[in-house]
Amino acid sequence: MGWYREVKVKTLSAHEQRGLLMARQRLIVVRRQIEGQVRGLLKTFGLVVGTGVRGSFVRRVGQLADRRPSLSGAIHSLLDVLAAAAREIVILDKQIAAIARANVAAKRLMTVPGVGPLTALAYVSTIDDPTRFRRSADVGAYLGLTPRRYQSGEIDRQGRISKHGDRFLRTLLYEAANVLMTRVKRWSPLKAWGHRLSKRVGPKKAKIAVARKLAIILHCIWTDGTEFWWTRAEATMI
């Protein structure tokens, strides 16, 4: 009768991969919260850790804690938990990298600049079945990377992105776009397009647009069985 919309049921492997990614994300949040709590606790007593000390955070905090012996026990307990979380994150990163290298689709997705094992595996586990999208452009809307549209009478304007869909993957795609535009030195048509757009609308909106492009490109690569084209010449040769 057409009363119900079809709902995609993800495979068990997608759920397993997603669980691994969410466990890592939870540890990232725990690490960030502990660092913030340590900073706030020390700041109460006029002891400022400072910025840009991630590599030497534990050493710097230990030095400051020694100035307040009454706080030393609590601070070092938090640092022990922080160290344990950091160790587990490294272990999960290795597992994620191994799974991504063993996955044929994820391995091809990682040929895209800015896309690493974490983003590739998150994309594969979130989309799961690429054939459920009739067009690659639909993936951008599915992940909430397309603008909202306001229509009323003669008014028809676009707003901010909808932010519907999977927030975790959307964040990873934005970070991948940021890496592509700021850290990847080799130029590609995608990076050149992003920089031209950045001059017109600003870097933040340009990165969102590049993230949407990445979502579409990743779907194309997955369905076509190809790899990323660094130059237009590569595209014409296919």
Secondary structure as GFF3:
##gff-version 3
##sequence-region A 1 238
A	DSSP	alpha_helix	12	43	.	.	.	ID=ss1
A	DSSP	alpha_helix	57	65	.	.	.	ID=ss2
A	DSSP	alpha_helix	69	102	.	.	.	ID=ss3
A	DSSP	alpha_helix	104	109	.	.	.	ID=ss4
A	DSSP	alpha_helix	117	127	.	.	.	ID=ss5
A	DSSP	three_ten_helix	130	132	.	.	.	ID=ss6
A	DSSP	alpha_helix	138	142	.	.	.	ID=ss7
A	DSSP	beta_strand	147	152	.	.	.	ID=ss8
A	DSSP	beta_strand	155	161	.	.	.	ID=ss9
A	DSSP	alpha_helix	167	182	.	.	.	ID=ss10
A	DSSP	alpha_helix	189	201	.	.	.	ID=ss11
A	DSSP	alpha_helix	203	224	.	.	.	ID=ss12
A	DSSP	alpha_helix	232	237	.	.	.	ID=ss13
###
